[in-house]
Amino acid sequence: MNLQVLMFYQDDPKKCTAAKMVKFGIAKNIKKIGNKGLVLDPFSEKTLLPSDKSLINSIIGIDCSWTLADQAFSKKFNGIKRKLPPLLAGNPINYSKLNKLTTAEALSASLFILGFRDDALAILDKFKWGHTFYELNQNLLDEYSKLESEDQIDIILKEYGLSNQ
């Protein structure tokens, strides 16, 4: 699966996971999004499901600051927009906050849900805290990778004592 990032350059470059992924050749920095690209959009109406794999040829992370996210995502992007189901951040800045993921965490989670488990874990291996993200979310990611409909998400979250936000 092609991984791409659209960079807004709003974060500390030393802590930018998207920049690190580009540097390591894991993701490609792009300026334009194709129609078959899956755009990870936390404000999307639809949640990423394993069946979305057949619709796409790449996954695009929009790399922006969480404090400016509404502004960044107010822009019109091409592609297929999906939000991730609820996950806990493993990064040191937003540790254990629901849905406050880095671009690397979001791309890794997407790969996991779409069935690319080894690729997902390879991304996390590039970050000191990557194993923490996986450990916090391992069971949820396993459950999400079996989803057949968005309706099942609330059931999973109740089982884990999390509320859908």
N, C-alpha and C positions, 0 to 999 in steps of 0.2 A: 504494500500500500504506500502510495506517495504521501509524504508528510510535507506540509507547506506552512509558512507563517507569514502573516501580513503584519509588519512591525510598525508601531506608532512611536517607538522610542521615548516612552514616558517614564520608564523605570530606571533605577540605578543600573548602568550597564554591567557592573560587576555581579549583580544578582539576577540578571535577565536570563531566564532559562531558555527562551527562544533563541537568543544570540548564541548561547552555548551549543544548542542543538544544530544551528547553522554552521558554527565553527567546526563541529565534529562530523558534519556531512550527514546528519540524521534527518534534517529538514532543510527545505530550500526557502530562501527569502524571496517572496513574490510581490509584485505590484498590482496584479490583476487576478481575479478569481474566475475560473472556468465554470460552466454550467453544471458539470458533473462533480464539482467539488463539494464536500460536506463542510459547511461552515459551522464551527462550534460557537454557538450564540446563546449565552445564558438567559437571554430574554425571549428566546424562541417559544412558540406555542407547543411545538412538538418535541418529544424526548427521543433521543437516539435509541434505536432498537437494533438487535442483531440483523434483522431483515433489511435494514438500510444498506447493508454491504452491497447488495445487487444494484443499487442506484448510483453508486459513486465510483470515482477513480482516484480520488485523493481526499485527504482530511486537512482542513485549514484551521489553524489556531490564530485567532486575532490577538496579537500581543499588545496589551495596553495596561495602564494602571487601573486597579480596581476602583480608585477614587474618581477616575474619568471614564469608567466603563459605559455609563448611559450615553455620554457624548460620542464615544467611539462607535457604539452599536446603533446609534441613531442614523448612521450613514447606510445607504442602500448598497448591499453587497449582492453580487450574483451568487449562484450556487444554491445548495439545499441546506437550509438552516435547521439545526437541531441543538437542543440543550442536553447536557448530561443529566442522568438521574442523580439524586443527591449522593454526594461523597464528602468525606472528611479530608481536609488539607493535611499533608504531611510535611510541608515546607516550614522552616523555622519562623517565617513572618506571620503566617496565618494558621499555625499549627492547630489542628483539630476543629477548625471552623468549618461549618457546613458550606460547601460550594465555593469557597474562596481559594480556588486552585491556581497554580502556576500554569503557564502554557504547556510546559513539559508534563505536568500531572494530567492536564486535560487531554493532551494528545495520547498519552499512555493509556488513560482510562478508555478512550475511544477505541484504540486498537484492541484492548482487552475485550470490550463489549462486542466488537465486530469479529472476534475469533482469532486475533493475531497476538496470542498470549506471550510468545517468546519475544516478539518485537516490542511489546509493551514493557516487559521486564528489562529489556536491553536499554531502553531510554532511561528508566529509573536507575540503572546501574551507573549512569554518568553523574549522578548527584549524591552527595554524602547522605542526604536525608531521603533519598528515593525509596529505600527499603521501608522507611517509616510510612510513607504513603501507601505502599502495598500492604503492609501489616495492618494498618488501620482499616483498610477497605477490602481486604482479600475476600471475605465472605460475601460482601455486597457485590463486588465485581463478578464473582462466580454466579451469583443469582441473576444479576443484570445480563450476563452473557447468555442466559437461557430465556429471556423475556420474549413473549409472543405479542403482548399488547401493553400499552401504557397503564391500563387498569391494574396490572399486577404490581406496579411500583408501590402503591399505597399499602398493599398487603405485606410486601417485603419490609417496608419501613416500619410498620407496626411490629413485625416479628423482631426487629432489631432495636426497638425502642426509640426510633427517630421519627420526627414528624416531617411531612413533605412541606418544604417552604418555597 
